[in-house]
Amino acid sequence: MTLRDNQSSTKLLRATIIAAIITSPRHRLAILIVARFPARLSRYMGKRLGRYGLQLHPTKTRFVDFRFKRPEGRHPATAGTTFNFLGFTHVWGQSRKGKNVVRQTTAKDRNARALASLMEWCRVNLHRPFREQHAHLSRVFRGHCAYYGISGNGRRIRWYHHQLTRIWKKWLARRGGHSNLSWSRFRAMLARYPLPSAKIVHQYAVP
């Protein structure tokens, strides 16, 4: 890339979002770019990537008007004002001090997929010993927090913990010896073998 190309590309990278999926016959790469002139940037990237046998995914690449203020409404060339990226929904919000910040929360489709996977595991492993189930679900929830446990996502993390508990109780109640498993009895079991608590693992300063 020449110096002139660098200068041109720098001018293009300035404040609307283009979320792009770059594909090749063997690989796929997701990238997120903040740009002031997304249509021009898209054309530019298409030409540059074509030189290396790559292309922008035709259906998964989209423009998002992610400006905090849109006095004239959403830009007509864009497809929404929020976007999902790497499992997180990005939205504008306010910090506790009233400052405008970008919030990242677990994307709804990722939550649904994770809970469906939990449901299936609990169904298939219905008759495994309680301690083994507890150990597995504890690892699952720690892994969930390790990825999604970021500042501002505490509510979604707690909701996932609550749903995990409900799903586990539901399938334990279908075991032969626990057909009448009440919530009070289940809570007593959890008191002895508690699940990890919802935890924010990745904290960053919010203005």
C-alpha positions in Angstrom: 0.0 0.0 0.0 1.4 3.4 -1.0 1.6 6.5 1.2 -1.2 8.0 -0.9 -3.3 4.9 -0.3 -2.7 5.3 3.5 -3.7 8.9 3.4 -6.9 8.1 1.5 -7.9 5.3 3.8 -7.2 7.4 6.8 -9.7 10.0 5.5 -12.3 7.4 5.1 -12.0 6.0 8.6 -13.9 8.7 10.5 -17.9 8.1 12.5 -20.7 5.5 11.0 -20.2 1.8 11.6 -19.6 -0.8 9.0 -19.6 -4.3 10.5 -18.0 -6.5 7.9 -17.4 -10.2 7.4 -14.4 -10.9 5.1 -14.5 -14.2 3.4 -12.1 -16.4 1.4 -12.5 -20.0 0.3 -11.0 -21.2 3.5 -11.3 -18.5 6.1 -13.8 -16.0 7.6 -12.9 -12.9 9.6 -15.3 -10.5 11.4 -14.1 -6.9 11.7 -15.7 -3.6 12.9 -14.8 -0.3 11.4 -15.9 3.2 12.4 -16.2 5.4 9.3 -17.5 8.7 8.3 -18.2 7.7 4.6 -19.2 4.0 4.8 -20.3 3.7 1.2 -17.0 5.0 -0.1 -15.1 2.8 2.4 -17.1 -0.3 1.3 -16.1 0.3 -2.3 -12.5 0.9 -1.3 -12.3 -2.2 0.8 -13.9 -4.3 -1.9 -11.2 -3.3 -4.4 -8.3 -3.7 -1.9 -9.5 -7.1 -0.6 -10.1 -8.4 -4.2 -6.4 -8.1 -4.8 -5.8 -10.8 -2.2 -8.7 -13.1 -3.2 -10.9 -11.9 -0.4 -14.3 -10.3 -0.4 -16.9 -8.7 1.9 -19.7 -11.0 2.7 -22.7 -9.9 0.7 -25.4 -10.5 3.3 -23.5 -10.1 6.6 -21.9 -6.8 5.9 -24.1 -3.8 6.9 -24.0 -0.1 7.7 -25.2 1.1 11.1 -25.9 4.7 12.1 -24.2 4.6 15.5 -24.0 8.3 16.1 -25.1 9.3 19.6 -27.3 12.2 18.3 -29.2 11.9 15.0 -31.1 15.3 14.7 -32.3 14.4 11.2 -33.1 10.8 12.0 -31.3 7.6 10.9 -29.2 7.8 7.8 -31.2 6.2 4.9 -28.2 4.1 3.8 -27.9 2.4 7.2 -29.7 -0.6 8.7 -30.4 0.3 12.3 -28.8 2.2 15.1 -27.5 -0.7 17.2 -25.4 -3.7 16.2 -24.2 -7.1 17.4 -20.5 -8.0 17.3 -18.7 -11.0 18.8 -21.7 -11.9 20.9 -22.4 -8.5 22.3 -25.1 -5.9 21.4 -23.7 -2.4 21.3 -26.0 0.4 22.4 -25.7 3.9 23.7 -26.5 4.3 27.4 -25.6 6.4 30.5 -23.1 5.7 33.2 -24.0 6.2 36.9 -22.5 9.6 36.6 -24.8 10.5 33.8 -22.2 10.4 31.0 -23.0 9.0 27.6 -21.3 5.7 27.1 -21.4 2.7 24.7 -22.9 -0.3 26.5 -22.1 -3.9 25.6 -24.7 -6.5 26.6 -25.0 -10.1 25.8 -26.8 -10.5 22.4 -30.2 -12.1 22.7 -29.5 -14.7 20.1 -26.3 -15.8 22.0 -28.3 -16.0 25.3 -31.0 -18.1 23.6 -28.4 -20.4 22.0 -26.5 -20.8 25.4 -29.8 -21.7 27.2 -30.9 -24.1 24.5 -27.5 -25.9 24.9 -28.0 -26.0 28.7 -31.5 -27.4 28.3 -30.2 -30.1 26.0 -27.3 -31.1 28.3 -29.5 -31.3 31.3 -32.0 -33.5 29.4 -29.3 -35.9 28.0 -27.5 -36.1 31.4 -30.6 -36.3 33.5 -29.5 -39.4 35.4 -25.9 -38.5 36.0 -25.0 -38.0 39.7 -25.9 -34.7 41.2 -22.3 -33.8 42.0 -21.2 -34.4 38.4 -24.0 -32.2 37.1 -23.1 -29.5 39.6 -19.4 -29.6 38.6 -20.2 -29.4 34.9 -22.8 -26.5 35.2 -20.4 -24.6 37.5 -17.7 -24.8 34.8 -20.2 -23.7 32.2 -21.3 -20.6 34.2 -17.7 -19.7 35.0 -16.9 -19.8 31.3 -19.9 -17.7 30.5 -18.8 -15.0 33.0 -15.2 -15.2 31.7 -16.5 -14.1 28.3 -19.6 -12.0 28.9 -18.7 -10.7 32.4 -17.8 -7.1 31.5 -18.8 -3.8 33.0 -22.4 -2.9 32.3 -23.5 -6.5 31.5 -24.3 -7.5 35.1 -28.1 -7.7 34.5 -27.7 -10.1 31.6 -25.2 -12.2 33.6 -27.6 -12.5 36.6 -30.5 -13.3 34.3 -28.5 -16.2 32.7 -27.6 -17.5 36.2 -31.3 -17.4 37.1 -32.3 -19.3 33.9 -29.6 -21.9 34.4 -30.9 -22.6 37.9 -34.5 -22.9 36.7 -33.5 -25.3 33.8 -31.4 -27.5 36.2 -34.3 -27.7 38.7 -36.8 -28.5 36.0 -34.8 -31.6 34.8 -33.8 -32.7 38.2 -37.5 -32.8 39.1 -38.0 -35.4 36.3 -35.6 -37.9 37.8 -37.4 -40.9 39.4 -36.4 -40.1 43.0 -37.0 -36.3 42.6 -40.4 -36.2 40.9 -41.7 -33.9 43.6 -38.6 -31.7 43.9 -39.8 -28.5 45.5 -38.0 -25.2 45.4 -37.3 -25.3 49.1 -35.7 -28.7 48.8 -33.7 -27.6 45.7 -32.5 -24.5 47.5 -31.3 -26.7 50.3 -29.3 -28.7 47.8 -27.8 -25.5 46.3 -26.9 -24.3 49.8 -24.7 -27.4 50.2 -23.5 -27.3 46.6 -23.8 -23.7 45.5 -23.3 -22.6 41.9 -20.8 -19.8 41.3 -22.3 -16.4 41.7 -22.7 -13.9 38.8 -19.4 -12.0 38.5 -18.0 -9.2 36.4 -14.6 -10.5 35.4 -13.5 -7.7 33.0 -13.9 -4.3 34.6 -13.1 -1.0 32.9 -13.5 2.5 34.1 -16.8 4.2 33.1 -16.6 8.0 32.9 
